Amino acid sequence: MKRFIAVLAAAVMAVTIVPSASAADNALLTGVRTGQHPTFDRVVFDLTGAQPGASYSRTTEPTSCGSGKPISAPGAEFVEVRLQPAAAHDENGQPTYPGSRDLRPNLPQVKSVVFTCDFEADLSIAIGTKDANRRVDAWFTTTGPLRYVVDIYYS
């Protein structure tokens, strides 16, 4: 009987405590900004919480992670930024990023910024570029607020 109670207590703790702890470790998106500079366009993702892992890849057609269907947005090529663990919503499903999930900045290189995934701590956002094969620099800036910055160069 003692073993049964110990196993039951462990199961209850795993279900109630572990998800809360891992949710607290997720980065939350609070803003997306774009800007033009003399030789590049910049996209900044403002985050709170723990620094997520980050990567980016190139694609000619962004797709929704839920349905696999193509997402229509301006761009000859897309730089898809993936942040994990990260989300644009809180544990109650409320958005932590109040802006549009489909931005259309009229910059020399950046033509669109669209959400492609916000599910199970996987946040992906595609940046549509005017031209393909542009030089891309991406990095975290952790002094002050947590940010992920992507620069897309004109040539």
Protein Blocks (a to p, Z undefined) as FASTA:
>chain_A
ZZmmmmmmmmmmmmmmmmmmmmmmpccdfbdcddddfkbccdddddehjdddddddddfb
dcdfklopacddedfbdcddddddddfbdfkopafbfbdfbdcddbfklmbdcdfbdgeh
iacdddddfbghiacdddddfehjadddddddfZZ
